[in-house]
């Protein structure tokens, strides 16, 4: 039977604004080069890439009964992503200010609170049917951490631009069998990765943007992979696609170096679309 993935975390509706430079912290006016609305959310990005790779995947996310929630649910349904929806007190929404070079400022306009856990029995059942659990940074996945750990399944986490100190990330890191991050706020990414292996993780990976990615495996061996050439339209979702490619390859039996190469390939595929994944090109107009 093909190994499957359960993902818990954000799915959002985003407004993307492309600028010639990111705004300075002073009163001023800028003209947008381009703008559009699209599906967002780190968990939605991972689920889209895994679905495109043919990996059975269930995404659990919160949305509210509002227009943005309807757009989020409709886009993922039309893209063929398996979903379980929780009733949120808000649908997550972002305003992303972008540059052509990949600079980004993400403004969170709304974010759902954690639920009261009324549906946890069904969620734990869905987790147990999977082979790997992915938990992304948000209030609801944080609440679900003990339940995920109780399954005994491997837990993969993505702490994004973690600075090595933020308290919110620590429970995710403590539970993780595989840790992913980017190098934006880490002075020494390799030292951080080695610290996660020392803490019990079996794989730790840091994406380095145009410089590719670096990983430390359970034996302490360092692996590096170059980024693949791509015609960049939008960088949103590249890190999520990279994790999805690595996870899919590892579930198929690939070694770490081959899995990193698969991740680089999956990341390159999403850079050429202004949506989280090319699957959305036909379903969001």
C-alpha positions in Angstrom: 0.0 0.0 0.0 1.3 3.5 -0.9 2.4 5.5 2.2 0.2 8.5 3.0 0.6 11.8 4.7 -1.6 13.8 7.1 -1.0 17.5 7.2 -2.4 20.0 9.8 -1.9 23.7 9.4 -2.8 26.9 7.5 -4.7 27.3 4.3 -5.4 30.9 3.5 -6.7 33.4 1.0 -3.9 35.8 0.0 -3.6 39.1 -1.8 -0.2 39.4 -3.6 1.2 42.8 -4.4 4.5 43.0 -6.5 6.6 46.1 -5.8 9.9 47.3 -7.2 11.2 47.3 -3.6 9.9 46.5 -0.2 8.5 49.4 1.7 10.7 51.4 3.9 9.4 52.2 7.5 8.5 55.8 6.6 5.4 57.5 5.2 5.5 57.3 1.4 3.6 56.1 -1.7 4.5 53.3 -4.0 2.9 51.9 -7.2 2.3 48.2 -7.5 3.7 46.5 -10.6 1.1 43.8 -10.4 -1.4 42.3 -8.0 -3.6 39.3 -7.7 -5.5 37.0 -5.3 -4.8 33.4 -4.7 -4.7 30.5 -2.4 -2.0 30.6 0.3 -1.0 28.8 3.4 2.1 26.7 4.1 0.1 23.5 4.7 -2.0 24.1 1.5 1.3 24.4 -0.4 2.7 21.1 0.9 -0.6 19.3 0.2 -0.8 20.6 -3.4 2.7 19.4 -4.2 2.2 16.0 -2.6 -1.0 15.6 -4.4 0.7 16.5 -7.7 3.3 13.9 -7.0 0.6 11.2 -6.6 1.1 10.9 -2.8 -2.1 10.2 -0.9 -2.5 13.2 1.3 -5.1 14.6 3.7 -5.0 18.3 4.7 -6.7 19.4 7.9 -7.2 23.2 8.1 -9.6 25.7 9.6 -11.8 28.0 7.7 -14.8 30.1 8.6 -18.2 30.3 6.8 -17.2 33.4 4.9 -16.3 34.3 1.3 -12.6 33.8 1.8 -13.2 30.3 3.4 -15.4 29.4 0.4 -12.6 30.4 -2.0 -10.0 28.4 -0.1 -12.1 25.3 0.1 -13.2 25.5 -3.5 -9.7 26.0 -4.8 -8.3 22.9 -3.0 -11.3 20.8 -3.9 -11.0 21.7 -7.6 -7.2 20.9 -7.4 -8.0 17.4 -6.1 -6.5 17.8 -2.6 -8.0 15.6 0.0 -9.2 17.7 2.9 -10.8 17.7 6.4 -12.2 21.1 7.3 -12.4 22.4 10.9 -14.8 25.2 11.9 -12.6 28.2 12.5 -13.5 31.6 14.0 -11.8 33.2 11.0 -10.4 32.2 7.6 -6.7 33.0 7.5 -5.9 35.9 5.1 -2.5 37.4 4.2 -1.3 40.5 2.3 2.0 39.6 0.8 4.2 42.4 -0.5 6.7 40.9 -2.9 9.6 41.9 -5.1 10.7 40.2 -8.3 13.9 39.0 -6.6 11.9 37.1 -4.0 11.8 39.6 -1.1 8.6 39.3 0.9 6.7 41.0 3.8 3.7 39.0 4.9 1.0 40.8 6.7 -1.5 38.5 8.5 -4.9 40.1 8.2 -6.8 37.2 10.0 -5.8 34.0 11.6 -8.0 31.4 13.2 -7.7 30.5 16.9 -7.3 26.9 18.1 -10.6 24.9 18.3 -12.1 23.4 21.5 -11.0 19.9 20.3 -14.6 18.6 19.8 -13.5 16.7 16.6 -10.2 15.3 18.0 -11.3 11.7 17.9 -11.9 11.8 14.2 -8.7 13.7 13.7 -6.6 11.2 15.6 -8.3 8.4 13.6 -7.3 10.2 10.4 -3.7 10.6 11.7 -3.4 6.9 12.5 -4.4 6.0 8.9 -1.3 8.0 7.7 2.3 7.0 7.7 3.7 10.5 8.4 2.3 13.5 10.1 3.2 17.0 9.0 2.5 19.8 11.6 2.9 23.4 10.5 3.2 26.5 12.7 -0.3 27.6 13.8 -2.4 27.5 17.0 -4.4 24.4 16.0 -1.4 22.2 15.1 0.2 23.3 18.3 -2.9 22.1 20.2 -2.7 18.8 18.3 0.9 18.1 19.1 0.2 15.7 22.0 -2.4 13.8 19.9 0.1 13.5 17.0 2.8 12.3 19.4 0.5 9.7 20.8 0.2 8.0 17.4 3.9 7.0 17.4 4.1 8.1 13.8 7.0 10.2 12.4 6.3 13.9 12.7 7.8 16.4 10.2 7.8 20.1 11.0 8.7 23.3 9.1 9.8 26.1 11.3 10.4 28.5 8.4 12.5 31.5 9.4 13.1 30.4 13.0 15.8 32.5 14.7 16.9 29.8 17.2 15.1 31.5 20.1 11.4 32.0 19.5 9.3 30.2 22.1 6.4 29.3 19.8 8.5 27.0 17.7 10.0 25.0 20.5 7.2 22.4 21.1 7.2 21.7 17.4 11.0 21.2 17.4 10.8 19.0 20.4 8.3 16.7 18.7 10.0 16.5 15.3 11.5 13.5 13.6 12.4 15.7 10.7 13.0 19.5 10.9 12.9 21.9 7.9 13.7 25.6 8.1 15.2 28.4 6.0 18.4 30.4 6.7 16.9 33.9 6.8 17.5 34.4 10.6 20.1 31.7 11.4 23.7 32.9 11.8 24.9 29.3 11.4 22.4 27.0 9.7 24.6 23.9 9.9 25.1 24.3 13.6 21.4 24.6 14.1 20.8 21.4 12.0 23.3 19.5 14.0 21.7 20.6 17.2 18.4 19.1 16.0 20.0 15.8 15.2 21.6 15.9 18.7 18.2 16.5 20.2 16.8 13.3 18.5 15.6 14.3 15.0 16.6 11.9 12.2 16.8 14.5 9.5 17.3 18.3 9.6 17.2 20.4 6.4 17.7 24.2 5.8 16.8 25.8 2.5 19.3 28.4 1.3 17.3 30.1 -1.5 19.2 30.4 -4.7 22.1 28.5 -3.1 20.0 25.3 -2.7 19.8 23.5 0.6 21.8 21.7 3.2 20.9 18.7 5.3 22.3 16.7 8.2 21.2 13.1 8.5 20.9 10.8 11.5 24.5 9.8 11.2 25.7 13.4 11.2 26.6 13.4 7.5 26.2 16.8 5.7 24.5 16.8 2.4 24.1 19.7 0.0 22.0 20.2 -3.2 22.0 23.1 -5.6 18.9 25.0 -6.6 17.7 24.1 -10.1 17.3 26.8 -12.8 13.8 28.3 -13.0 12.0 31.2 -14.6 10.8 32.8 -11.4 7.3 34.3 -11.4 6.6 34.1 -7.7 8.6 32.5 -4.8 5.6 31.8 -2.5 5.4 28.1 -1.8 8.8 27.1 -2.9 9.9 26.0 0.5 6.7 24.0 1.0 7.2 22.3 -2.4 10.8 21.5 -1.4 9.7 19.7 1.8 6.9 17.9 -0.1 9.4 16.6 -2.7 11.9 15.4 0.0 9.1 13.7 2.0 7.6 12.0 -1.1 11.1 10.7 -2.1 11.9 9.5 1.4 8.6 7.6 1.6 9.5 6.0 -1.8 12.8 4.8 -0.3 15.2 7.4 -1.6 18.4 8.2 0.3 18.9 11.7 1.7 20.9 13.0 -1.2 18.4 11.8 -3.8 15.5 13.1 -1.7 17.1 16.6 -1.6 17.4 16.5 -5.4 13.8 15.6 -5.6 12.9 18.5 -3.3 14.9 20.9 -5.5 13.0 19.7 -8.6 9.6 20.1 -6.9 10.5 23.6 -5.7 11.6 24.7 -9.2 8.2 23.6 -10.5 6.3 26.0 -8.4 8.5 29.0 -9.1 7.1 29.4 -12.6 3.5 30.1 -11.4 2.0 33.0 -9.5 0.0 30.5 -7.5 1.2 28.0 -4.8 1.4 25.2 -7.4 0.7 24.8 -11.1 -2.4 22.7 -10.2 -4.1 26.0 -9.3 -3.5 27.6 -12.7 -6.6 26.0 -14.1 -8.8 26.5 -11.0 -8.1 30.1 -10.0 -8.7 32.8 -12.6 
